[in-house]
């Protein structure tokens, strides 16, 4: 992919990771892709940039992108088809329900003044209790 193609691709567009954030870079990328899948910006069937190409565009190590893609694949958000690349999967009703619950939690956490990292810690603790 050329620099021109990369700049006009739907993802990542103008988004860039925040190196000053307490959220790891791979997680910022993973969460951004999930958010865009949820809001329809990354529709099912959309091909994501190759690992090395996206890493170069974002200024991160290829391992960062590979880890994000691997976790997204494990969660059923994307499917990797070898040389054919990584493609967004269709979302089902269960995922939509979880997404709505997550949005509610995120809104409540923000309203209470919790940082993203604090909200994630609370979610992780609740998940581990179950």
DATA-V442482 format. One record per pair of residues at least 6 apart in sequence whose C-alpha atoms are under 7 Angstrom apart, sorted by the first residue. I is the first residue (numbers start at 1). J is the second residue. If there is no record, write none. Layout:
# DATA-V442482
i: <I	I>
j: <J	J>
This chain:
# DATA-V442482
i: <7	11	16	17	17	17	19	22	23	25	26	26	26	26	27	29	30	30	36	37	43	44	44	44	45	45	45	46	46	47	47	47	47	48	48	50	51	51	51	52	55	55	55	72	73	76	77	77	78	78	78	78	79	79	79	79	80	80	109>
j: <13	48	58	25	28	29	25	117	117	64	64	65	67	68	68	68	68	72	42	43	88	88	89	90	87	88	89	87	88	85	86	87	88	86	87	85	62	65	66	62	61	62	65	78	79	89	88	89	86	87	88	89	86	87	88	89	86	87	119>
